[in-house]
Amino acid sequence: MASSSSSSSSSKGLDEEERPHVLAVDDSLVDRKLIERLLTNCACKVTTAENGQRALEFLGLGDGQHTVDNSDLKVNLIITDYCMPGMTGYELLKKVKESSNLREIPVVIVSSENVPTRINKCLEEGAQEFMLKPLKQSDVKKLRYYMMRLGQPCNGMLCMGR
């Protein structure tokens, strides 16, 4: 199930709708909590999902029975683990890129494994960049470029693997 959290807008000086919204997808609770903490420290609204199918449901690309109606909700970045049971981050990336509503998503790949063939495969599918896990605050600050690239809330993806 997707869950949402956000940092205090008053301390960051941003209204709810001005803060970038990130969907963080990882089967590891520890990794989800880490990326959630890093992103909320950068004044982002964060929604988490424990697998690729839940992320697709949140994005409105579920099987129809479990699709969440988030038509008014804009996601600026999707952060997904590469190696997850059921659906890999690469498979999630492909589904997002195949969607006419979501294909403009900037993609950044993060993995604890520096595997050139995996990196190239994700980049060829539309990823913008590759970063190694675990993410640090300095990495998240670099990601803000992709979150704000289109000026308005847009869709984006970060593909993480281990």
N, C-alpha and C positions, 0 to 999 in steps of 0.2 A: 504494500500500500504506500502511496506517495504521501509524504508529510512535508509540512512547510514551516520554515522559521525565517526570522529576519532580525537584523540588528536594529537598535533604536534609531529612528529617523531623526529625532531631535539632536542626538549627539553628533550625527553626521551632516545635518543641515539639508537632508534630502527628503522629499515627500515620498510616500509609498510608490507612486507611479513613476517617479524619476529614478529610482534605484534599479540597477540591472537585475534581472531575474534569471537565476541559474538553476537548471535541473541537473542534479548530481546523481549518477547511476553507478552503483557498485555493490557487489554481493557481500563485500566485507563491511560490517558495521563500523569497524575502527577507521577504515579509509573514508567511508561516508561522513563520519563525524569530523575527521581531520579536514576534509575539503569544505565541509559546512562551516567549521570554525574559521578557516582562512578566508572564505568568501564573505562571511558576515563581518569580519574585521575590515573588509574593504567596502563596506556599506552595500552589500548585495542582499537581495532577497533570495533564499535558497529553498528549493523543493527537492526532496530526496526520493529515490526509488531503488529497490533492492535488486532489480533485474531489468533486462531489456524489454520484456513484455510489459511490465508495469510502466516503463518509460513511454512505450508506444501508446498505451492506454491513456496516459496523462496527456500526450500530444494529440490525441484524437485519432490515432492510427491503430487502435485495438481491433479485435475480431468482431466488433459490433455489440456483443453482449456486455463487454466490460469497458467500453470506451467512455471516458470521462468527457463531459461537455465543458471544454475550456476555450470556446471560440473567442471569448473576449480577453483571454489571458495570453500575454506575449512572453515568450521565453527568449532571453538574450544569448544564452550559452547552455549547452548540454555537456556535462562532464561524465564520461562513461568509462568504466574499467574495460580493458580489452578482453581479459580472460574471465568470463562468467559462465556458469552452467546454463544450459538452455539456449541462450543467444549470446554470441560474442559481441564485443563493442564494435567490431568490424561489420557484423551483420546488422546491428542497430544503425550504424553509420550509413550503410547501403539503403536501408529502408527509409531513412530520413532524406537522403539525397534523391530517392525515387519519388518522393512526395512533391507535388507541384506547390503545395503550401509551405513546405519546410526546406526546400532545396537550397535556399540562399544562406543556410546556416554555415557560419565560419566553423571550421573544425580544427582542433588542436589535439594532438595525440600525446598521451602520457603513458609511459610504461616503465616498469622496473627492469625489464629486459631490453637491452639495446640490440635488437635483432633487425639488421638492415633490410631483409626481405619483408618483414612485417611493417617496418616504417614505410618503405616504398609502396607497398600495397595500399596502406591507408592513405598516404599522400596522393596516390594516383586516383583514389576513390573520391578525393575532394578535401582531404585534411589540409589545414593551413600550416601546421607546425607540429613538431614532436618534442615532448619533454619527458624527463625521467621522473618516476615516483621515488620517494614521496615528494609531493609538491611542497614548496616553501612559500612563504609570504611574498618573496620577490618574484616567484613564478606567477602567482595570482595577479600581482600588479601588472605584469606583462600582458596578461589575458584581458585586462580592461580595454585594451585597444580593439580586440575583436568584439567585445560586448558593446562598445560604443561606436563601432565603425560606421553603421548606417544612420547614426544620429538618433533615431527613434528606437524604441524597443524592437529588437530583431531576434532572429533565432540563431543559435550558435551551438557548436558541439565540441567537446573536448573528449577525446577517446583515450582512456587510461588502460594500461595492461600491466600484468606482472609476470 
